[in-house]
Amino acid sequence: MMDLSYSAVSWLITISVGLITGYLVRFYLRVLSLPRGPFPLPIIGNILIFRNTKVNQFVTVTELHETYGPVYTLWFGTTPMIIGDYDYGPVLVSLRRVAHSAVRKLAASEKLSHLVDDVVNESADNDHQ
């Protein structure tokens, strides 16, 4: 009887460690796929960098801009927010259009192609407003 409960506990620990490791690997692979920024902690992200700036968070954001350049990623919990200079806006819009045109070429059916066209046109219209 003692061996059975010990075995169950060891399996539970093994499964827990495996799930946590899988979560961490997925999280940090996602971190590496985005523009660089302050090192995020799992679950809480970069929230702690704002703990000492109760009055003026603009100073912290300016320091981050000087450290990481014009485009960087902040993590609020598990949600990334990519911060960029206003000057990079037209470049990002043109890159998004190139990506949409690549998707349009790969669209398997005409219906999907029309849906992609509608999304691209609506996105472009919203960018110009």
OpenMM code with the backbone's topology and positions (N, CA, C; nanometers):
from openmm import Vec3, app, unit

residues = "MET MET ASP LEU SER TYR SER ALA VAL SER TRP LEU ILE THR ILE SER VAL GLY LEU ILE THR GLY TYR LEU VAL ARG PHE TYR LEU ARG VAL LEU SER LEU PRO ARG GLY PRO PHE PRO LEU PRO ILE ILE GLY ASN ILE LEU ILE PHE ARG ASN THR LYS VAL ASN GLN PHE VAL THR VAL THR GLU LEU HIS GLU THR TYR GLY PRO VAL TYR THR LEU TRP PHE GLY THR THR PRO MET ILE ILE GLY ASP TYR ASP TYR GLY PRO VAL LEU VAL SER LEU ARG ARG VAL ALA HIS SER ALA VAL ARG LYS LEU ALA ALA SER GLU LYS LEU SER HIS LEU VAL ASP ASP VAL VAL ASN GLU SER ALA ASP ASN ASP HIS GLN".split()
positions = [
    Vec3(0.0822, -0.1199, 0.0000),
    Vec3(0.0000, 0.0000, 0.0000),
    Vec3(0.0864, 0.1260, 0.0000),
    Vec3(0.1959, 0.1210, 0.0741),
    Vec3(0.2845, 0.2357, 0.0818),
    Vec3(0.3492, 0.2654, -0.0532),
    Vec3(0.3828, 0.1620, -0.1286),
    Vec3(0.4457, 0.1800, -0.2583),
    Vec3(0.3515, 0.2447, -0.3585),
    Vec3(0.2234, 0.2133, -0.3498),
    Vec3(0.1256, 0.2693, -0.4421),
    Vec3(0.1122, 0.4203, -0.4229),
    Vec3(0.1027, 0.4674, -0.2991),
    Vec3(0.0884, 0.6111, -0.2758),
    Vec3(0.2179, 0.6853, -0.3112),
    Vec3(0.3327, 0.6230, -0.2832),
    Vec3(0.4599, 0.6841, -0.3199),
    Vec3(0.4711, 0.6952, -0.4714),
    Vec3(0.4253, 0.5935, -0.5410),
    Vec3(0.4286, 0.5941, -0.6867),
    Vec3(0.3358, 0.7023, -0.7436),
    Vec3(0.2186, 0.7160, -0.6838),
    Vec3(0.1238, 0.8178, -0.7304),
    Vec3(0.1800, 0.9579, -0.7092),
    Vec3(0.2428, 0.9810, -0.5956),
    Vec3(0.3008, 1.1121, -0.5672),
    Vec3(0.4152, 1.1412, -0.6639),
    Vec3(0.4983, 1.0419, -0.6907),
    Vec3(0.6091, 1.0653, -0.7831),
    Vec3(0.5580, 1.0927, -0.9244),
    Vec3(0.4520, 1.0242, -0.9656),
    Vec3(0.3929, 1.0528, -1.0969),
    Vec3(0.3342, 1.1937, -1.1011),
    Vec3(0.2680, 1.2321, -0.9941),
    Vec3(0.2093, 1.3660, -0.9875),
    Vec3(0.3181, 1.4733, -0.9964),
    Vec3(0.4277, 1.4525, -0.9265),
    Vec3(0.5387, 1.5477, -0.9317),
    Vec3(0.5997, 1.5507, -1.0712),
    Vec3(0.6178, 1.4345, -1.1318),
    Vec3(0.6757, 1.4275, -1.2660),
    Vec3(0.5882, 1.4992, -1.3679),
    Vec3(0.4589, 1.4760, -1.3615),
    Vec3(0.3661, 1.5416, -1.4547),
    Vec3(0.3646, 1.6925, -1.4315),
    Vec3(0.3655, 1.7346, -1.3054),
    Vec3(0.3660, 1.8785, -1.2751),
    Vec3(0.4917, 1.9463, -1.3284),
    Vec3(0.6071, 1.8838, -1.3051),
    Vec3(0.7328, 1.9407, -1.3545),
    Vec3(0.7318, 1.9457, -1.5073),
    Vec3(0.6783, 1.8424, -1.5709),
    Vec3(0.6703, 1.8408, -1.7170),
    Vec3(0.5809, 1.9514, -1.7709),
    Vec3(0.4655, 1.9726, -1.7077),
    Vec3(0.3742, 2.0787, -1.7522),
    Vec3(0.4356, 2.2175, -1.7332),
    Vec3(0.5003, 2.2384, -1.6200),
    Vec3(0.5631, 2.3681, -1.5945),
    Vec3(0.6768, 2.3927, -1.6932),
    Vec3(0.7571, 2.2903, -1.7186),
    Vec3(0.8666, 2.3036, -1.8151),
    Vec3(0.8127, 2.3336, -1.9547),
    Vec3(0.7064, 2.2643, -1.9950),
    Vec3(0.6459, 2.2902, -2.1255),
    Vec3(0.5941, 2.4324, -2.1367),
    Vec3(0.5298, 2.4822, -2.0304),
    Vec3(0.4797, 2.6194, -2.0303),
    Vec3(0.5950, 2.7187, -2.0450),
    Vec3(0.7024, 2.6971, -1.9681),
    Vec3(0.8163, 2.7888, -1.9735),
    Vec3(0.8833, 2.7883, -2.1104),
    Vec3(0.8980, 2.6709, -2.1694),
    Vec3(0.9593, 2.6623, -2.3023),
    Vec3(0.8741, 2.7365, -2.4044),
    Vec3(0.7424, 2.7132, -2.4034),
    Vec3(0.6534, 2.7834, -2.4973),
    Vec3(0.6583, 2.9342, -2.4756),
    Vec3(0.6554, 2.9773, -2.3490),
    Vec3(0.6559, 3.1197, -2.3175),
    Vec3(0.7830, 3.1862, -2.3701),
    Vec3(0.8990, 3.1264, -2.3425),
    Vec3(1.0238, 3.1906, -2.3829),
    Vec3(1.0512, 3.1770, -2.5321),
    Vec3(0.9978, 3.0767, -2.5980),
    Vec3(1.0056, 3.0728, -2.7446),
    Vec3(0.9248, 3.1878, -2.8036),
    Vec3(0.8116, 3.2174, -2.7417),
    Vec3(0.7298, 3.3305, -2.7863),
    Vec3(0.8036, 3.4623, -2.7610),
    Vec3(0.8710, 3.4719, -2.6463),
    Vec3(0.9487, 3.5921, -2.6150),
    Vec3(1.0570, 3.6137, -2.7203),
    Vec3(1.1245, 3.5068, -2.7597),
    Vec3(1.2328, 3.5181, -2.8576),
    Vec3(1.1831, 3.5541, -2.9971),
    Vec3(1.0557, 3.5281, -3.0265),
    Vec3(1.0033, 3.5563, -3.1599),
    Vec3(0.9604, 3.7024, -3.1775),
    Vec3(0.9604, 3.7800, -3.0707),
    Vec3(0.9181, 3.9202, -3.0763),
    Vec3(1.0395, 4.0117, -3.0603),
    Vec3(1.0234, 4.1421, -3.0904),
    Vec3(1.1361, 4.2345, -3.0709),
    Vec3(1.1866, 4.2299, -2.9267),
    Vec3(1.3159, 4.2534, -2.9110),
    Vec3(1.3738, 4.2420, -2.7775),
    Vec3(1.3212, 4.3514, -2.6859),
    Vec3(1.3344, 4.3263, -2.5574),
    Vec3(1.2896, 4.4190, -2.4555),
    Vec3(1.3370, 4.3697, -2.3207),
    Vec3(1.2872, 4.4275, -2.2125),
    Vec3(1.3269, 4.3796, -2.0808),
    Vec3(1.2868, 4.2330, -2.0625),
    Vec3(1.3677, 4.1583, -1.9889),
    Vec3(1.3443, 4.0154, -1.9692),
    Vec3(1.2161, 3.9947, -1.8890),
    Vec3(1.1149, 3.9278, -1.9475),
    Vec3(0.9889, 3.9083, -1.8756),
    Vec3(0.9920, 3.7849, -1.7859),
    Vec3(0.9207, 3.7925, -1.6771),
    Vec3(0.9011, 3.6765, -1.5910),
    Vec3(0.7712, 3.6080, -1.6319),
    Vec3(0.7658, 3.4768, -1.6243),
    Vec3(0.6407, 3.4080, -1.6586),
    Vec3(0.5276, 3.4560, -1.5671),
    Vec3(0.4108, 3.4652, -1.6218),
    Vec3(0.2853, 3.5033, -1.5553),
    Vec3(0.2780, 3.6528, -1.5255),
    Vec3(0.3830, 3.7169, -1.4730),
    Vec3(0.3728, 3.8592, -1.4393),
    Vec3(0.4368, 3.9505, -1.5432),
    Vec3(0.5185, 3.8988, -1.6314),
    Vec3(0.5778, 3.9791, -1.7379),
    Vec3(0.6752, 4.0829, -1.6864),
    Vec3(0.6604, 4.2080, -1.7340),
    Vec3(0.7498, 4.3183, -1.6966),
    Vec3(0.6853, 4.4157, -1.5990),
    Vec3(0.5815, 4.3758, -1.5322),
    Vec3(0.5094, 4.4660, -1.4416),
    Vec3(0.6022, 4.5231, -1.3343),
    Vec3(0.6990, 4.4442, -1.2895),
    Vec3(0.7845, 4.4876, -1.1791),
    Vec3(0.8730, 4.6070, -1.2141),
    Vec3(0.8985, 4.6332, -1.3426),
    Vec3(0.9831, 4.7484, -1.3754),
    Vec3(0.9119, 4.8806, -1.3465),
    Vec3(0.7805, 4.8766, -1.3308),
    Vec3(0.7049, 4.9984, -1.3020),
    Vec3(0.6775, 5.0162, -1.1528),
    Vec3(0.7274, 4.9280, -1.0675),
    Vec3(0.6951, 4.9358, -0.9245),
    Vec3(0.7593, 5.0559, -0.8562),
    Vec3(0.8717, 5.1041, -0.9051),
    Vec3(0.9400, 5.2174, -0.8421),
    Vec3(0.9017, 5.3513, -0.9035),
    Vec3(0.8176, 5.3503, -1.0051),
    Vec3(0.7793, 5.4749, -1.0723),
    Vec3(0.6310, 5.4994, -1.0511),
    Vec3(0.5941, 5.5313, -0.9292),
    Vec3(0.4526, 5.5510, -0.8969),
    Vec3(0.3990, 5.6821, -0.9536),
    Vec3(0.4864, 5.7794, -0.9723),
    Vec3(0.4411, 5.9102, -1.0169),
    Vec3(0.4486, 5.9247, -1.1679),
    Vec3(0.5616, 5.8900, -1.2290),
    Vec3(0.5818, 5.9199, -1.3701),
    Vec3(0.6376, 5.7981, -1.4437),
    Vec3(0.5495, 5.7212, -1.5063),
    Vec3(0.5937, 5.6045, -1.5827),
    Vec3(0.6612, 5.6454, -1.7130),
    Vec3(0.6426, 5.7680, -1.7563),
    Vec3(0.7044, 5.8154, -1.8801),
    Vec3(0.8565, 5.8078, -1.8715),
    Vec3(0.9121, 5.8329, -1.7532),
    Vec3(1.0576, 5.8255, -1.7351),
    Vec3(1.1051, 5.6831, -1.7604),
    Vec3(1.0329, 5.5840, -1.7089),
    Vec3(1.0702, 5.4439, -1.7296),
    Vec3(1.0609, 5.4071, -1.8765),
    Vec3(0.9558, 5.4490, -1.9438),
    Vec3(0.9392, 5.4179, -2.0857),
    Vec3(1.0495, 5.4848, -2.1674),
    Vec3(1.0882, 5.6066, -2.1308),
    Vec3(1.1971, 5.6752, -2.2004),
    Vec3(1.3292, 5.6012, -2.1807),
    Vec3(1.3537, 5.5525, -2.0598),
    Vec3(1.4759, 5.4751, -2.0343),
    Vec3(1.4756, 5.3459, -2.1151),
    Vec3(1.3602, 5.2809, -2.1256),
    Vec3(1.3501, 5.1586, -2.2057),
    Vec3(1.3779, 5.1883, -2.3527),
    Vec3(1.3271, 5.3011, -2.4002),
    Vec3(1.3506, 5.3420, -2.5391),
    Vec3(1.4997, 5.3631, -2.5644),
    Vec3(1.5685, 5.4255, -2.4699),
    Vec3(1.7127, 5.4478, -2.4855),
    Vec3(1.7901, 5.3163, -2.4802),
    Vec3(1.7441, 5.2219, -2.3995),
    Vec3(1.8151, 5.0947, -2.3833),
    Vec3(1.7913, 4.9999, -2.4998),
    Vec3(1.6646, 4.9861, -2.5433),
    Vec3(1.6290, 4.8827, -2.6409),
    Vec3(1.6042, 4.9354, -2.7814),
    Vec3(1.6077, 5.0648, -2.8009),
    Vec3(1.5903, 5.1194, -2.9344),
    Vec3(1.4467, 5.1585, -2.9641),
    Vec3(1.4173, 5.1880, -3.0907),
    Vec3(1.2869, 5.2429, -3.1273),
    Vec3(1.1714, 5.1435, -3.1210),
    Vec3(1.1996, 5.0133, -3.1272),
    Vec3(1.0931, 4.9127, -3.1205),
    Vec3(1.1333, 4.8084, -3.0169),
    Vec3(1.0467, 4.7887, -2.9164),
    Vec3(1.0752, 4.6890, -2.8132),
    Vec3(0.9437, 4.6309, -2.7625),
    Vec3(0.9547, 4.5217, -2.6879),
    Vec3(0.8365, 4.4516, -2.6385),
    Vec3(0.8303, 4.4607, -2.4871),
    Vec3(0.7136, 4.4984, -2.4358),
    Vec3(0.6843, 4.4912, -2.2928),
    Vec3(0.5795, 4.3832, -2.2726),
    Vec3(0.5920, 4.3098, -2.1648),
    Vec3(0.4968, 4.2030, -2.1329),
    Vec3(0.4162, 4.2442, -2.0110),
    Vec3(0.2834, 4.2485, -2.0270),
    Vec3(0.1928, 4.2746, -1.9160),
    Vec3(0.1217, 4.1440, -1.8863),
    Vec3(0.1736, 4.0722, -1.7885),
    Vec3(0.1280, 3.9358, -1.7653),
    Vec3(0.1804, 3.8491, -1.8776),
    Vec3(0.0921, 3.7757, -1.9414),
    Vec3(0.1335, 3.6920, -2.0543),
    Vec3(0.1032, 3.7584, -2.1880),
    Vec3(0.0618, 3.8850, -2.1852),
    Vec3(0.0261, 3.9574, -2.3069),
    Vec3(0.1397, 4.0504, -2.3484),
    Vec3(0.1937, 4.0311, -2.4698),
    Vec3(0.3002, 4.1210, -2.5145),
    Vec3(0.2430, 4.2494, -2.5738),
    Vec3(0.3144, 4.3595, -2.5518),
    Vec3(0.2792, 4.4866, -2.6145),
    Vec3(0.4052, 4.5382, -2.6828),
    Vec3(0.3992, 4.5530, -2.8130),
    Vec3(0.5146, 4.6010, -2.8883),
    Vec3(0.5053, 4.7526, -2.8967),
    Vec3(0.6068, 4.8195, -2.8443),
    Vec3(0.6123, 4.9649, -2.8408),
    Vec3(0.7057, 5.0101, -2.9525),
    Vec3(0.6622, 5.1090, -3.0300),
    Vec3(0.7457, 5.1567, -3.1397),
    Vec3(0.7330, 5.3060, -3.1597),
    Vec3(0.8336, 5.3625, -3.2226),
    Vec3(0.8314, 5.5042, -3.2576),
    Vec3(0.7240, 5.5312, -3.3618),
    Vec3(0.6745, 5.6529, -3.3609),
    Vec3(0.5759, 5.6939, -3.4595),
    Vec3(0.6340, 5.6873, -3.6002),
    Vec3(0.7641, 5.7133, -3.6133),
    Vec3(0.8292, 5.7130, -3.7453),
    Vec3(0.8250, 5.5767, -3.8123),
    Vec3(0.8132, 5.4691, -3.7348),
    Vec3(0.8118, 5.3351, -3.7915),
    Vec3(0.6728, 5.2921, -3.8376),
    Vec3(0.5719, 5.3724, -3.8153),
    Vec3(0.4357, 5.3370, -3.8537),
    Vec3(0.4196, 5.3016, -4.0000),
    Vec3(0.4622, 5.3874, -4.0941),
    Vec3(0.4474, 5.3537, -4.2367),
    Vec3(0.5227, 5.2269, -4.2767),
    Vec3(0.6388, 5.2026, -4.2162),
    Vec3(0.7149, 5.0815, -4.2476),
    Vec3(0.6372, 4.9584, -4.2035),
    Vec3(0.5793, 4.9640, -4.0833),
    Vec3(0.5031, 4.8499, -4.0331),
    Vec3(0.3777, 4.8255, -4.1156),
    Vec3(0.3129, 4.9330, -4.1609),
    Vec3(0.1941, 4.9169, -4.2451),
    Vec3(0.2313, 4.8495, -4.3762),
    Vec3(0.3431, 4.8910, -4.4373),
    Vec3(0.3826, 4.8290, -4.5642),
    Vec3(0.4231, 4.6835, -4.5436),
    Vec3(0.4882, 4.6514, -4.4323),
    Vec3(0.5216, 4.5115, -4.4041),
    Vec3(0.3960, 4.4278, -4.3850),
    Vec3(0.2956, 4.4850, -4.3201),
    Vec3(0.1709, 4.4121, -4.3005),
    Vec3(0.1018, 4.3878, -4.4346),
    Vec3(0.1078, 4.4850, -4.5253),
    Vec3(0.0475, 4.4652, -4.6575),
    Vec3(0.1201, 4.3558, -4.7348),
    Vec3(0.2528, 4.3504, -4.7237),
    Vec3(0.3287, 4.2441, -4.7897),
    Vec3(0.2877, 4.1086, -4.7333),
    Vec3(0.2734, 4.1007, -4.6026),
    Vec3(0.2320, 3.9742, -4.5405),
    Vec3(0.0925, 3.9348, -4.5864),
    Vec3(0.0016, 4.0317, -4.5936),
    Vec3(-0.1342, 4.0010, -4.6397),
    Vec3(-0.1341, 3.9572, -4.7855),
    Vec3(-0.0492, 4.0173, -4.8684),
    Vec3(-0.0464, 3.9757, -5.0091),
    Vec3(0.0088, 3.8346, -5.0216),
    Vec3(0.1030, 3.7974, -4.9355),
    Vec3(0.1539, 3.6597, -4.9371),
    Vec3(0.0443, 3.5620, -4.8968),
    Vec3(-0.0353, 3.5994, -4.7982),
    Vec3(-0.1470, 3.5136, -4.7567),
    Vec3(-0.2492, 3.5041, -4.8686),
    Vec3(-0.2727, 3.6157, -4.9364),
    Vec3(-0.3691, 3.6167, -5.0455),
    Vec3(-0.3258, 3.5200, -5.1558),
    Vec3(-0.1953, 3.5162, -5.1859),
    Vec3(-0.1454, 3.4251, -5.2890),
    Vec3(-0.1597, 3.2797, -5.2471),
    Vec3(-0.1524, 3.2541, -5.1180),
    Vec3(-0.1615, 3.1171, -5.0689),
    Vec3(-0.3049, 3.0730, -5.0395),
    Vec3(-0.3999, 3.1642, -5.0555),
    Vec3(-0.5386, 3.1292, -5.0238),
    Vec3(-0.5858, 3.0148, -5.1129),
    Vec3(-0.6407, 2.9125, -5.0513),
    Vec3(-0.6767, 2.7914, -5.1251),
    Vec3(-0.8048, 2.8090, -5.2052),
    Vec3(-0.8963, 2.8850, -5.1549),
    Vec3(-1.0228, 2.8997, -5.2267),
    Vec3(-1.0503, 3.0466, -5.2548),
    Vec3(-1.1387, 3.0695, -5.3490),
    Vec3(-1.1723, 3.2072, -5.3853),
    Vec3(-1.2441, 3.2777, -5.2706),
    Vec3(-1.3220, 3.2038, -5.1947),
    Vec3(-1.3945, 3.2617, -5.0824),
    Vec3(-1.2967, 3.3133, -4.9770),
    Vec3(-1.1945, 3.2343, -4.9482),
    Vec3(-1.0935, 3.2761, -4.8520),
    Vec3(-1.0168, 3.3970, -4.9047),
    Vec3(-0.9911, 3.4004, -5.0337),
    Vec3(-0.9210, 3.5129, -5.0939),
    Vec3(-1.0019, 3.6416, -5.0792),
    Vec3(-1.1335, 3.6345, -5.0993),
    Vec3(-1.2189, 3.7528, -5.0820),
    Vec3(-1.2204, 3.7981, -4.9365),
    Vec3(-1.2217, 3.7027, -4.8449),
    Vec3(-1.2194, 3.7370, -4.7031),
    Vec3(-1.0896, 3.8091, -4.6680),
    Vec3(-0.9779, 3.7600, -4.7187),
    Vec3(-0.8486, 3.8239, -4.6934),
    Vec3(-0.8460, 3.9630, -4.7553),
    Vec3(-0.8995, 3.9793, -4.8772),
    Vec3(-0.9060, 4.1115, -4.9404),
    Vec3(-0.9856, 4.2093, -4.8548),
    Vec3(-1.0988, 4.1644, -4.8027),
    Vec3(-1.1813, 4.2512, -4.7184),
    Vec3(-1.1056, 4.2935, -4.5930),
    Vec3(-1.0355, 4.1999, -4.5310),
    Vec3(-0.9603, 4.2316, -4.4094),
    Vec3(-0.8468, 4.3286, -4.4401),
    Vec3(-0.7743, 4.3066, -4.5502),
    Vec3(-0.6631, 4.3947, -4.5871),
    Vec3(-0.7146, 4.5340, -4.6186),
    Vec3(-0.8214, 4.5434, -4.6953),
    Vec3(-0.8759, 4.6746, -4.7306),
    Vec3(-0.9269, 4.7485, -4.6078),
    Vec3(-0.9958, 4.6773, -4.5185),
    Vec3(-1.0457, 4.7410, -4.3972),
    Vec3(-0.9298, 4.7858, -4.3085),
    Vec3(-0.8266, 4.7022, -4.3003),
    Vec3(-0.7086, 4.7360, -4.2208),
    Vec3(-0.6382, 4.8586, -4.2779),
    Vec3(-0.6235, 4.8645, -4.4090),
    Vec3(-0.5579, 4.9790, -4.4727),
    Vec3(-0.6403, 5.1056, -4.4537),
    Vec3(-0.7733, 5.0941, -4.4631),
    Vec3(-0.8589, 5.2105, -4.4424),
    Vec3(-0.8474, 5.2619, -4.2996),
    Vec3(-0.8412, 5.1701, -4.2024),
    Vec3(-0.8287, 5.2111, -4.0625),
    Vec3(-0.6942, 5.2766, -4.0352),
    Vec3(-0.5888, 5.2343, -4.1058),
    Vec3(-0.4564, 5.2925, -4.0859),
    Vec3(-0.4493, 5.4358, -4.1364),
    Vec3(-0.5281, 5.4689, -4.2369),
    Vec3(-0.5232, 5.6033, -4.2954),
    Vec3(-0.6135, 5.7017, -4.2227),
    Vec3(-0.6934, 5.6537, -4.1294),
    Vec3(-0.7841, 5.7446, -4.0578),
    Vec3(-0.7189, 5.8021, -3.9361),
] * unit.nanometer
topology = app.Topology()
chain = topology.addChain("A")
for resn in residues:
    res = topology.addResidue(resn, chain)
    for name in ("N", "CA", "C"):
        topology.addAtom(name, app.Element.getBySymbol(name[0]), res)
